[in-house]
Amino acid sequence: MDDFTTRTYGTSGLDNRPLFGETSARDRIINLAVGGVTSLVVLVTVISSFVFPSVPPRPLNVFFAVCILLVCGSTIVLIFWYRQGDLEPKFRKLIYYMLVSIVLLCLCANLYFHDVR
């Protein structure tokens, strides 16, 4: 039986490293930090939409929170596909861009909820 390391599948001479490879500890820490901060900011925003400025929430605040959660849903799908290996590594920058956009959107929402002028 052939040894699996000698098979090239038509890629001899090319770089045959795994598409995603093993992630380093630095990459994992960055992913956890960015994901944790984004999750925390989204959670605070959703809770604020229901609590501020009064306990029966304003429908506009709830709508704002639902829109943020919908954007988060599409980002979660991209992260899931990326982790499965269905997306190329260049989509990692797009995921980071979307996460930063979500944090900025949450910042705008919180400023609106708390009536900051």
N, C-alpha and C positions, 0 to 999 in steps of 0.2 A: 504494500500500500504506500502511496506517495506521502512524503512528509509535508505537512501543511505549510511549513516555512519556506519550502522551495517553490510553491505554486505562485505564479505571477499574474495569472489571469489577463495577460496581454498588457501588463503595465511594467514590463522589464525596462530598466533604465530610468524610470520615473520615480519620483518620490512616493514611496508606498507606506508612509506613516498613516496611522488611523486618522479619519477625518476630524474627530474631536479630541482624540488622545486623552490622556489622563490629565485631569485638572490639578493645578498646583494648589498648595495650601493658601497661597496669596489670593488666587482667583476665587477660591471658596469663601474666604473671609470677605472679600469685596462683594461677592454676590449676596452673602448673608447680611452684610451691613446695609447695602442699598435696598435689598428686599425688606429688611426689618424696618428701616426708616420709612419706606413708602407705605408698608402695611400699617404702621403706627399712625402716620399722618392721615391715611384714609379712614382708619377706625375713629380717630378723634373728629374728623370732619363729619362722618355719618352720625355719630352721637350728637355732635353740636347741631346738626340740622334738625334733630328732633327735640332738643332741649331749649335752644336759644331762639328767639328772645323770650318766648313764653312756652309753657308746657303744651297747650295744644299747638302743635307745630304749624308753621305757615306752609301752605302747599308749595309755594315757590322754593322754599328751603329743601323740602323733601324731593322735589323734582330735580334740583341741583345735585343732591346726593345720589339720586338714581342715575343721573347722567354720568357722574364720576364712577359709579360702580359698573356701568356698562363699558366705559373705557378700560377699567381694570379687568373686566372679563376678557376683552380682546387681547390684552397684554398677557394675561394668564394663559390663554390658548397659545400664543406665540412662544412663551416660555416652555410650555409643555411640549410643543413640537420641537423646539430647539433641544431640549433634554433628551428626546427620543432619537434625535439624529436626523430628523426630516428636513431641517433647515441648515443652510450653510453657516459657517462661523461668522460671516460678515453681518448676519442678522443680529448678532449680539449687540452691536452698536445701536441698531434700531430699537432693540428692547430697552437699552439704557436710556435712549432718547425719550421713549414713551414713558418710562418711569419718572424721569425728570419732569416731563410735561404733566404727569398726574400730580406730582408734588406741588408744582406751581398752580395747577388748577385747584387743588385743595387749599392752598394758601389764599387764593382769591376768594374761594367759597367761605373760608373762616373769617376773612376780613368783612365779607358781606354779612354773614350771620351775626357777627358781633358789632355791626354797625360802626365800623371804624371809618372815620372821614379823613 
